[in-house]
Amino acid sequence: MNDHIRRSEPVAQALIMYVVRTTYVKPMSEVEAHTAAHRDWLGQHVETGLVILAGPLVPRTGGVMLFKGGRSLDELKALLATDPFVIEGLAELDIVEVNPVKMNPVLTDLV
């Protein structure tokens, strides 16, 4: 995983959210062979509320996942290590920590 951590000051862990960008590093045929398993993995975490949104980039060179806060970077990395795309070596990950200081009120419960 390529971790590009951007943090200028200490922030309460509960407020930190994570944006994870995936970039495919294998042929699309290999990616597509594991897409159903990856989407099942995502679905489990959407159901628990951990994943707020996820989807492929356009054009489909990778994807983006937005994770709710409340966990450490190490906990997120451990979770991401169970993603079928990661297990199969299909994608590299770029993790960005975000401190959401401004947001639409409808998102308050998602932080």
Sequence and secondary structure as in RCSB ss.txt:
>XXXX:A:sequence
MNDHIRRSEPVAQALIMYVVRTTYVKPMSEVEAHTAAHRDWLGQHVETGLVILAGPLVPRTGGVMLFKGGRSLDE
LKALLATDPFVIEGLAELDIVEVNPVKMNPVLTDLV
>XXXX:A:secstr
 EE    SS   GGG EEEEEEEE S HHHHHHHHHHHHHHHHHHHHTTSEEEEEE SSSSEEEEEE SSS HHH
HHHHHTTSHHHHTT EEEEEEEE   S  GGGGGG 
